[in-house]
Amino acid sequence: MDYRKVQLFLAAARLGNLTEAAASLEISQPALSKSIKSLEKTLGVRLLERGRFGVSVTPFGQALMQHGQVIEAEMRNAIGEIQAMRGAQRGHVLMGCGPTEATRLLPLALQALAQKNPDIQVTVLYGLNEALMPWVKQGEVDFALSSVPVRATDSDLTHEALLSETATVVARAGHPLTQHKVVTPDMLTQYPWVLPRQRELERLAFDDYFVAHGLEPPSAQVETTSTVLMKSMVMQSDALTFIPTELIYWEVRAGQLQPLQATGNQWARQVGITRRRKGSMSPASQLLLAAVKSVAKSF
């Protein structure tokens, strides 16, 4: 297969619109369509279904996307390595990051990287692990900075823990529960909750906490993947949430949110790096990883 044609297909598949994909690639839409049709003819299958409102990826296209994105990532790394061998202190890093790590750890690492390597460009895709892990596996990002499991569950991925982090029950400043030095599980059940979705680690730990105390876990008034929404709702009401302590670092300093000391809460998680087991790392990615690890040691 012609690698350039695969690149063009990937752009169209990601955007779901041939006109937008052509514009992003700075080619004409007829040229893009011709290239994709040629690729489909080579493979003998239809990769995209053309519709009134854009294009959708067929199962054959999904298979090509999965492998094509990994090849694309390896090509990025190869170009970066060649640039480094030529002595060029530049490159482009495409990484994923979780909400907690985007609060302080990554910003500090990016500052440290920029001071020593100002010509390295970094693109950060933000999300929870349910999105980040597939992005790493499929080559959409070079690596992810987020929570990592104690035991690997996907043989295609490798995890490196950098630090341990705790979670806490969070209330607004001035909330009735902030008058108590310690709050019990019974006291917590009397308020509405804004929580992560059921499959997230924090939500599982939240449910386990109440079950361990012989109580039915409170139902979520609002479930969301947005930590911004969680914190905003808690700041503006008597609702509570359960999130990593690091995630409220700036709001606590500003006097907007307050962690509560809940009896028996021993939840902790590992924060670290997730990479493709068989993938390579560009010199630029290695420099950013070194900056992340250096900053993590100070936490």
C-alpha positions in Angstrom: 0.0 0.0 0.0 1.0 3.6 -0.6 1.7 5.1 2.8 0.5 8.6 1.7 -2.8 7.2 0.6 -3.2 5.6 4.1 -2.5 9.0 5.7 -5.1 10.6 3.6 -7.6 7.9 4.5 -6.8 8.3 8.2 -7.5 12.1 8.0 -10.9 11.5 6.4 -11.8 8.8 8.8 -11.0 10.9 11.9 -12.9 14.0 10.7 -15.8 12.1 9.1 -15.9 14.7 6.3 -14.0 14.7 3.0 -14.2 18.5 2.6 -12.8 19.2 6.1 -10.1 16.5 5.7 -9.0 17.9 2.3 -8.7 21.4 3.8 -6.7 20.1 6.8 -4.3 18.3 4.3 -4.2 21.3 2.0 -5.3 19.3 -1.1 -8.5 19.4 -3.2 -11.4 17.3 -2.2 -11.5 15.5 -5.6 -7.8 14.6 -5.1 -8.6 13.1 -1.7 -11.6 11.1 -3.0 -9.5 9.8 -5.8 -6.8 8.7 -3.4 -9.2 6.9 -1.1 -10.9 5.2 -4.0 -7.5 4.0 -5.3 -6.7 2.6 -1.9 -10.1 0.8 -1.7 -9.4 -0.7 -5.2 -6.0 -1.9 -4.0 -7.5 -3.6 -1.0 -10.6 -4.8 -2.7 -12.9 -3.5 0.0 -14.9 -0.4 0.9 -13.2 1.6 3.6 -15.7 4.5 3.9 -19.4 4.8 3.4 -20.3 8.1 1.8 -23.5 9.7 3.2 -25.4 13.0 3.0 -23.7 14.4 6.1 -20.2 13.0 5.6 -18.4 9.7 5.7 -18.4 6.8 8.2 -15.8 4.1 8.6 -16.7 0.5 7.6 -15.4 -2.5 9.6 -12.7 -2.9 6.9 -11.8 0.8 7.5 -11.7 0.3 11.3 -9.2 -2.5 10.8 -7.0 -0.3 8.6 -7.3 2.6 11.1 -6.2 0.5 14.0 -2.9 -0.5 12.3 -2.5 2.6 10.2 -2.4 4.9 13.3 0.3 2.8 14.8 2.4 3.0 11.6 1.7 6.8 11.6 3.0 7.1 15.1 6.1 5.1 14.3 6.8 7.3 11.3 6.5 10.4 13.5 9.1 8.8 15.9 11.4 7.9 13.0 11.3 11.5 11.7 12.1 12.8 15.2 15.0 10.4 15.6 16.5 11.5 12.2 16.1 15.1 13.2 17.9 14.4 16.5 20.7 12.6 14.7 21.1 15.7 12.5 21.5 17.8 15.7 18.1 19.5 15.4 16.7 20.2 18.9 13.1 20.1 17.8 10.3 17.7 17.3 6.6 17.2 18.0 5.2 15.2 20.9 1.6 14.0 20.8 0.5 12.8 24.2 -2.6 12.1 26.3 -3.2 13.4 29.8 -5.8 12.8 32.5 -7.5 15.6 34.4 -5.6 15.3 37.6 -2.2 15.2 35.9 -3.2 18.3 33.9 -3.6 20.3 37.2 0.1 20.6 38.2 2.3 17.7 37.1 2.1 18.2 33.4 2.2 22.0 33.4 5.4 22.0 35.5 6.9 19.4 33.2 6.1 21.4 30.1 7.6 24.5 31.6 10.8 22.6 32.4 10.9 21.2 28.9 10.4 24.6 27.3 13.3 26.1 29.2 15.8 23.6 27.8 14.1 22.7 24.5 12.0 25.7 23.3 11.6 24.3 19.8 9.8 21.1 20.8 6.1 21.4 20.2 3.7 19.4 22.3 0.0 18.5 21.5 -1.9 17.3 24.5 -5.2 15.3 24.2 -7.2 15.4 27.4 -9.4 12.6 28.6 -10.2 9.8 31.1 -8.6 6.4 30.9 -11.5 4.9 29.0 -10.4 7.2 26.1 -6.6 7.5 26.8 -5.8 3.7 26.8 -7.3 3.1 23.3 -5.5 6.2 22.0 -2.1 4.9 23.2 -2.8 1.4 21.9 -3.9 2.6 18.5 -1.0 5.1 18.1 -3.1 8.3 18.3 -0.8 9.5 21.0 2.8 8.6 21.8 2.1 8.0 25.5 -0.4 8.9 28.2 0.1 10.5 31.6 -2.7 9.2 33.9 -3.6 6.6 36.5 -2.0 3.2 35.9 -3.2 -0.2 37.1 -1.4 -2.2 39.7 -1.5 -5.2 37.3 -1.4 -4.7 33.5 -4.6 -5.9 31.8 -3.7 -5.3 28.2 -0.6 -7.1 26.8 -0.1 -4.4 24.2 0.5 -1.7 26.8 3.2 -1.1 29.4 2.8 1.0 32.5 5.3 2.8 34.6 4.2 4.2 38.0 5.7 7.5 39.0 3.8 8.5 42.2 1.0 7.5 44.5 -2.1 9.8 44.9 -5.1 9.8 47.3 -8.7 10.8 46.8 -11.0 12.7 49.1 -14.6 13.7 49.7 -14.9 17.4 48.6 -17.3 20.1 49.6 -17.6 23.8 49.0 -16.1 26.2 51.5 -18.7 26.8 54.2 -20.6 23.6 53.6 -22.3 22.3 56.8 -20.0 19.2 56.9 -16.9 21.4 57.0 -17.7 22.2 60.7 -16.8 18.6 61.6 -13.2 17.4 62.0 -14.2 13.9 60.8 -17.3 12.9 58.9 -18.9 9.5 59.0 -20.4 7.5 56.1 -23.9 8.1 57.5 -23.4 11.8 57.4 -22.2 11.6 53.8 -25.4 9.8 52.6 -27.5 12.9 53.5 -26.3 15.0 50.6 -26.5 14.8 46.8 -23.5 13.6 44.9 -21.8 14.6 41.6 -19.6 11.6 40.6 -17.5 10.0 37.9 -19.1 7.3 35.8 -19.4 3.8 37.2 -16.4 2.3 35.4 -13.9 4.9 36.7 -11.5 3.9 39.5 -12.7 6.7 41.8 -16.3 5.6 41.4 -15.5 2.0 42.2 -13.6 3.1 45.3 -16.5 5.3 46.3 -19.0 2.5 46.1 -16.6 0.1 47.9 -16.2 2.6 50.8 -19.9 2.6 51.6 -20.3 -1.1 51.1 -17.4 -1.7 53.6 -19.4 0.3 56.1 -22.5 -1.7 55.6 -24.3 1.0 53.6 -25.9 1.3 50.2 -23.7 3.6 48.1 -25.4 6.9 47.4 -26.7 7.3 43.9 -25.3 10.1 41.8 -27.5 13.1 41.2 -25.2 13.8 38.2 -22.7 11.5 36.5 -20.1 13.1 34.4 -16.6 12.7 32.8 -16.0 16.4 33.3 -14.0 17.3 36.4 -14.7 21.0 35.7 -18.5 20.3 36.0 -17.9 18.3 39.2 -16.0 21.1 40.9 -18.4 23.8 39.6 -21.5 22.0 40.9 -19.9 21.4 44.3 -18.8 25.1 44.6 -22.3 26.3 43.9 -24.4 23.9 46.0 -24.4 21.5 49.0 -23.5 18.6 46.6 -20.4 16.5 47.4 -17.9 14.7 45.1 -15.1 12.2 45.5 -12.0 13.0 43.4 -8.2 12.9 43.6 -6.8 15.4 46.1 -4.4 16.8 43.5 -7.4 17.8 41.3 -8.5 20.5 43.8 -5.1 21.9 44.6 -5.7 25.3 43.2 -9.4 25.6 44.5 -8.3 24.7 48.0 -5.6 27.4 47.9 -8.2 29.9 46.7 -10.6 29.0 49.5 -13.3 27.7 47.1 -13.3 24.0 48.0 -12.4 22.0 51.1 -11.5 18.3 51.5 -13.4 16.4 54.2 -11.8 13.9 56.5 -14.0 10.8 56.0 -13.5 7.9 58.5 -12.0 4.8 56.9 -11.1 6.3 53.6 -7.9 4.7 52.4 -8.2 5.0 48.7 -5.1 5.5 46.7 -4.0 5.1 43.1 -0.8 5.1 41.0 -0.1 7.8 38.5 2.3 7.1 35.7 3.1 6.6 32.1 1.4 4.3 29.6 3.1 3.3 26.4 2.7 0.8 23.6 4.8 -2.2 24.5 6.2 -2.6 21.0 6.3 1.1 20.1 9.4 3.3 19.9 9.8 6.8 21.4 11.0 9.8 19.5 13.9 11.9 21.1 11.4 14.7 21.7 9.0 12.3 23.6 12.0 11.0 25.6 12.9 14.6 26.7 9.3 15.3 27.8 9.1 12.0 29.6 12.4 12.9 31.4 10.8 16.2 32.5 7.7 14.5 33.7 9.7 12.0 35.8 11.9 14.8 37.2 8.8 16.8 38.3 7.0 13.7 39.7 9.9 13.2 42.2 9.1 16.5 43.9 5.5 15.6 44.5 
